[in-house]
């Protein structure tokens, strides 16, 4: 017994459509829920004033600064390492057992829970290298955590550059490095930027890896060796210790908005880049 | 006539497969030499030996000699990028970079480290004129190259090549993606370019070989079956296999 194709077609379309709708609805629900609870306390004053009484009152300015600094350190370290690795794997080696091992390693690294990175960072950077709880320790730990994402997205972006571009470049007398610099990287840029943006998003939202390595100081950081608290850590502490539910949701709202903005920027950058090239 | 290039006893293996079998080929200076033969006969592979593009493929072994102005380009220590500046290539499909017309033509100069803007503009203009594109494109230099019609894209690729001032131009079925009218324009351009450059062309199109080339080589299964004046190849071939091919009984 088979249903007529007309009905199976309709049923399939309906089921897939519902799945899509459910996904979208969940996303919208979460965002609206957080914003509804958080937005009443959010304002310029909340963003730009110092917290008082462990965060019960006042704003989250040092937390915002700490989040930005940590993310910048992580990206500044992970981008050159990740893009460099991706270029090496795709342009300078032929597919072999070694490249497969490296790729497998990167994939494993991506699957490690962030709290393990936190523990590693605590033992290695904070204790053994004596960096203490600091933005530097936290940034380095985050860099290792987002490295696989950047490597794999950059690799895919570089691989999608047509071989004919490389061929022409070589045929015009360019060396491999000149070809990478002038043809491959510019064409792969949107993909690479997307990977970096994903890394930024992960860094900003990370809690477990950061709390062990950057600490949770509420003071304004003045150097990379200072401890700092990120927005997600702040949210965790405010909520976990029952300090202030309102301020916790306020922080969460800003976190959600920030990540939305980053994704929109990445999306916009990509579209502009693609439009320029076609 | 002077031979710009002389290929002598060239063997090429892809792994265990022998794609070229002791091939000899002279390419006369300021002339057009055509390589004809059925698909897979090794004519493109042979062409790509002249600018060492086969170096990029894993598992290729080459022995024999390719002399450019009397010196073997497979000699130890030869600077391959420099060789490729002297021996340029036009590919089967028009393949401009996804950049503007101007940046495409200027690419080779930027690679060569030339940053003098006036000099770059002059070369871009000269190269576009050389490829008969200047009048069409002089007001649209900042337009994306990929928006051009295919035949202009292919001539843009030729202009991009002229900008690095090669001595030899290798053309690998340069018209196979073009319609007959565009093909005619590119062929006329080839005849003009011959005055300044040495050209070797691979083509599937026998009429094309007959129209543009002075000399032709017929290849089959990695062998150079016959090499002669194009007129002789097409009117009075010595080898029965050449005769079968040009009369359409084979290939």
Interface residues (C-beta under 8 A of the other chain):
Chain A: X94 X164 X165 X167 X168 X169 X170 X171 X172 X173 X174 X175 X178 X182 X183 X187 X277 X278
Chain B: X51 X53 X56 X58 X81 X82 X83 X84 X85 X88 X89 X91 X93 X95 X97 X98 X107 X108 X110 X111 X112 X144 X146 X157 X160 X161 X164
